[in-house]
């Protein structure tokens, strides 16, 4: 019985504080207001938008192609690897395949773009093959957003008396829609290979 009286009293106090009612008002009305208040659903809050977090690791390969050197034919396009200009491919079907520009085609003009479609801070590695046939000038590595340069770095000179696969490392804070452009500094050839993305902070 005491619990029932206490519950009614609490309902009355809730009604008084919530609706600005005075204790002199009809007790039945106070009780009705309190019951309606207790039965009313709470506010429905919209769900929090999910945070956009890219994968821990990601990679973009040049398109698949057949034939080497001047006989290059792309057999499977990769929409995340965009070729602007004329290029030759090497090591078809290999995880080390790459394409390269050459002064003998379209004057060597052109570049490539890597479109990862991920978001977050990433360590980015750009793989290429260095040889004595490569340019002695470093390429520009540009983080692009809405057609504008966010930040720009110089890559490594790809000319080498020997030959081998190497990579450059950069850090970019990416947004969905951003892309990385690798632009040669002159018409002489440079190689464009795989690009990997490793999320920072993991």
C-alpha positions, -999 to 999 in steps of 0.1 A, spaced: 0 0 0 28 24 9 44 16 -25 12 25 -43 8 58 -25 45 66 -32 40 58 -69 9 81 -71 28 108 -53 58 105 -78 33 107 -107 18 138 -93 53 154 -89 63 145 -124 31 161 -138 37 192 -117 72 196 -129 66 186 -165 34 205 -172 37 235 -149 6 224 -129 0 236 -94 -8 213 -64 -42 231 -60 -55 217 -93 -78 187 -94 -59 156 -82 -76 134 -108 -64 157 -136 -29 157 -121 -30 119 -120 -42 117 -156 -14 141 -168 12 120 -149 0 88 -165 0 103 -200 35 115 -194 47 81 -182 31 64 -211 43 88 -238 72 74 -258 106 91 -255 121 111 -283 131 91 -314 166 101 -322 179 96 -358 207 69 -361 242 82 -361 257 82 -396 283 54 -399 319 67 -399 336 62 -432 367 41 -426 385 25 -455 400 -10 -455 433 -17 -437 450 -25 -469 442 -20 -506 459 -22 -539 454 -11 -575 471 -30 -604 476 -18 -640 451 -34 -664 456 -69 -677 471 -70 -712 487 -93 -737 519 -90 -756 550 -71 -746 565 -38 -758 549 -25 -790 524 -53 -792 506 -44 -760 468 -50 -761 447 -44 -730 425 -74 -724 408 -63 -692 405 -27 -682 408 -16 -645 385 15 -640 406 24 -609 438 27 -631 433 54 -658 457 58 -686 460 92 -701 480 89 -734 497 59 -751 516 33 -732 533 -1 -735 529 -29 -710 554 -54 -696 552 -87 -677 516 -95 -688 497 -117 -663 523 -111 -636 518 -94 -602 548 -72 -612 532 -61 -645 535 -24 -653 529 0 -681 552 28 -693 551 58 -716 576 62 -744 588 91 -766 581 70 -796 543 72 -790 524 105 -789 557 122 -781 558 105 -747 530 127 -734 506 113 -709 502 102 -673 483 77 -652 457 81 -624 450 57 -594 414 60 -581 412 40 -549 377 52 -537 387 49 -501 388 73 -472 413 79 -443 450 85 -437 470 60 -458 506 51 -464 508 48 -502 535 29 -521 540 34 -558 559 5 -575 578 8 -607 607 -8 -626 639 11 -628 662 6 -659 688 25 -680 659 33 -704 640 54 -679 640 92 -675 666 109 -653 640 134 -641 617 124 -612 579 123 -619 554 144 -600 531 125 -576 499 145 -571 471 139 -546 441 153 -565 406 163 -552 379 178 -574 404 184 -602 428 204 -579 461 194 -564 459 188 -526 496 181 -522 524 173 -546 556 153 -542 585 144 -564 589 107 -570 623 89 -574 644 91 -605 637 58 -623 669 58 -643 693 31 -632 724 14 -647 709 -19 -634 673 -29 -634 649 -39 -607 615 -32 -591 614 -4 -566 588 17 -548 583 52 -534 564 58 -502 541 87 -494 513 95 -469 480 109 -480 448 118 -461 423 106 -487 386 114 -492 363 93 -514 367 106 -549 403 116 -545 429 101 -568 467 99 -572 482 112 -605 517 102 -615 530 127 -641 563 123 -660 586 153 -659 596 149 -696 587 127 -726 612 100 -717 597 69 -703 589 61 -667 571 29 -654 537 28 -637 531 -3 -616 511 -14 -586 500 10 -559 493 -2 -524 474 16 -496 479 8 -459 457 25 -434 476 45 -407 470 40 -370 463 2 -371 
